[in-house]
C-alpha cells in the first residue's frame, strides 16, 4: 500500500525547506505519494453582506474579484511546489495538488483535509515556534501539532538533513504507535539509521533524594528492566522492516530532565529528525503536550520533528 502524505504550502521559504527535506528521505521511494495542499484565504467578511457606499452589483463584483485572486494565488503555490518536487526527483504521477477556500481556522481546515483524505502525515514548515515566539499560541504550525490528534504532524526545520532518526520512546501503547508509524513510513529504505531512546529521569529531586535513595534506586531498576523488555519486543517488530544494524537502542538515566536529554542526544548524535509522541503514558511521565513534547517543539532547532499519536 502506498504511503501518502499531505504537504501544506504557502509558497514561502518554509515550504521550500519541506520540499528539500522530503526529497532527502523519499525521492527514491516509488510507492510514496505527496498531495500538495494550499488553503486560499477567505474573502474579507465585510463583503459577505451589504456594504454602505456599495450597491449590490459592486459588492458582488468586488467579492468575486478577490475570490478569484485568492484561488489563483493558491493554484500558483501548489503548482510551483509540485514543480519543485519534480525537480528534486519525484515523478509527476507521485505528486498531486489540491486547494480549498478557507472556511474556518486555517489549522483546522488543514487537519480536516488530513482526516478526510486519510493521509499518513501532515507536513509543514516550522514557523512561529522558536524561543522568542513560544508564548504565542496563534501559530498555524503549533495549532497543527496541538489539535492534530491521531494524525502524525511533521514540522520541518534545518537544512542539512540526513537519514538519521532519534526516536525517544515512552513504554507501552504510546511508544508502539511511534514504532508503527516509523516502520510504515520508512519501510524499504536501507540507508535509514534509527536510535530508539528511553530516558529515565531522576524521580526524586534535590535534597530529598538523599533520604529516599533506596526508593529511587528500586524504581529506577524497575523501569530499566521494563524498558529492556519493551525494547526487545520493539526490535522484533522492526526487524521485519529494517536490517538489525539500522536500529540501535539506548536507555539513559538522567538528572537533567527528559526534554534536555533528548535535545542533547539529538545534537550530539547529528540526527536530522526526532520522532516522538504527543503525550506520555502517565505515572512519572509528563502527560500532555505542553511538557516534554512542547519543550522539544520550542527548543529543538535545525532539526525536523515528527509528532505522533
KAWOCOR-V27402 format. One record per helix or strand. SS is the DSSP state (alpha for helix, beta for strand). FROM is the first residue (numbers start at 0). TO is the last residue. If there is no record, write none. Layout:
BEGIN
ss | from | to
SS | FROM | TO
SS | FROM | TO
END
This chain:
BEGIN
ss | from | to
beta | 2 | 7
alpha | 12 | 25
beta | 31 | 39
alpha | 44 | 47
alpha | 55 | 87
alpha | 91 | 93
beta | 94 | 100
alpha | 105 | 116
beta | 120 | 124
alpha | 130 | 132
alpha | 139 | 146
beta | 152 | 155
beta | 163 | 167
alpha | 172 | 184
beta | 192 | 200
alpha | 207 | 210
alpha | 212 | 237
alpha | 243 | 245
beta | 246 | 253
alpha | 257 | 267
beta | 272 | 276
alpha | 291 | 298
beta | 303 | 307
END
